[in-house]
């Protein structure tokens, strides 16, 4: 199969989905069962956290284009206790992003240079850059997703998977477990 084909990223702009998607909730539940993770949040009608939104509210004029994907109900933050768990999750979700309908992943604790004694800025996958490693961007001080060093994985599902718990769970269960 061709892993180079990019998919269109669906959340420009994001929108208010009014609630957490059933598939997104299922994703968080399954992560908890597999990796003993914590749900750090799904639905929140809020702005992205960046320099353009500092001190602003979602209701402010012109801010709708900065709405967080959490507002759609298709994004979640899944907390882990050990870095090895975060790496295993990243690797598995990246490998099966297309099958699971994952359009974006953030790994805030990734450190591209562990020898410099400074924390890294993380890494992110976006489907519009290509599948697998082609879709990964290593963040730096000027270009990052915020939350440097955060011990959680941020995941975004396409609308089809975000809104259909049975479809998401079937896709999850059809895939080999990490390490298998």
N, C-alpha and C positions, 0 to 999 in steps of 0.2 A: 504494500500500500504506500502511496505517496505521502510522506510526512511534511513535504514542503508547502503544500497548498494552504494558503491563509484563508481563514474564515472572516467574515465581516464582524467587527465588534459592534454589538447591538445597543450600547448605552451612551451614544452621543445623539441627543442629550438623554440624560436619565429622566425619570418621571416618578410621580408619587403612585405607587402600586397599592397604597392604603393598608397593606398588611404583609406579613411574611408569607412567602410562597410555600405551599405544602411540600414541594420537592426540596426546597431549601431547608425546611425543618427536618425532613427525612435525612438529608446530607449530614446535618449537625448531629442527629440521633445516631446514625451509623458510625460517624467518627468517634463518638463517645463510647460506643460498644467496642470498636476495634482498637482504639488508641487511648482510651480513658481520658479523653479531652473534655474541656469545658466550653459551653456555649458563651461566648463573649458578646454576642449580639447579632441579630438578623435585621429586622425592619427598624428603621429610624429615618423619619422624614427630616433630613438635615443636609447641610452643605458639605462638600468635600473639605478636608482640612488642608488648606494650603495658603500661601501668602496672599492670593487674590480674594480669599474669603474671610480673612482675619477681621473680627469685629462685626461681621455681617450676619444677617438672618436670611433664611430661605425665602421669606416674603419680601425682602428688599428688591427694588427694581433692578433687573438685569442679572439677578443671582440664580435664576432658574437653570441657566446653562452650567452652573457649578453644583447642581444637586448630586449628592452622593448616590452611588448605586445601591446603598443600603435602603434608600427610599423606595426602590422598585420592589423590594422583598426578595430579590434574587441574589443578594450578597450576604455572606456570613463571616464572622471571625471566630476561629476555633483555637482555643488556647491549649497549650501543652506544657508539661512540667520539665521535660528533658529535651535538650537540643537534638539528640539522636531521633526522637520521635518526630520533631519538626522536619528533619531531613528526610526521614522515611515517608512522611506524608507528602512533602514536596515532590519527591521522586515518583511516587505512585500516581499522584494527581497529574503531574506533567506527562507521564507516560500514557495515561488514559484520558487526557483532557477531552479529546473529541468524542470518545464513547460516552463520557459522562456529561457532555454538554457544558464543560467548563470553558469560559471565555476569558477569565483572568484569574491569576494567582499572585499573591504577594507573600514573600518570605522575608520578614523584616529583620530577622536575626542573622541572615547570611552575611558572612565576612569574606570578601574576595581576597583580602590580604591579611591572614591571621598573624603574620610575622611582624607587622608594624606596631603592634600593641594598642592600636586604636580600634574601636568597634566599627564594623562594616555598616554600609548603608542599605543592605538588603538586595533583593533581586525580585524581578517580576516577570511573569509570563502574560502575554496577551495574544489571543488567537489571530488577530489581524497581522501579526508579524510572522506567522507561520506556526506549524505544529512542532512539538518537542523543543529541543534546544534552540531551534531557529527563532522561536517566539519569546526567548528569554533575554531580558535586558538586565545588566548588572548596574545597580544604582550607585551614585556618588553624591558628594556633598551638595552639588548644584541641581541634580536631577534624581529625585527619589520619591518614594511614596509616603514619606513621613514615618513616624513611629519607629525610628532607628532602634534596633535591638529588641523590638517587641517579640515576646515569646508566643506568637500566634500566627496562624496562616489565615489569610484573607482569600476567600473564594467567591467567584461570581459565576452563576449558571445562566445559560440562555433561557429564554422565557418558557420554552417547551418543557425543559427539565425542572425549572424552578417552580412551575405550577402543577406538576404531576408527580406526586409522591410514589405511586406504583411504578411509573415508567422509570423514575430515577433509581428506585430500589432494584428493579429488574436489571438495569444496566450495571449497577454496582455489583450485584451478586453474580453476574455473568463473567466478571473479570477475575483473573488470578489474584490471590491475596499477596500483599507485599512479601517478598522473600521466597515466594513459591516458584 
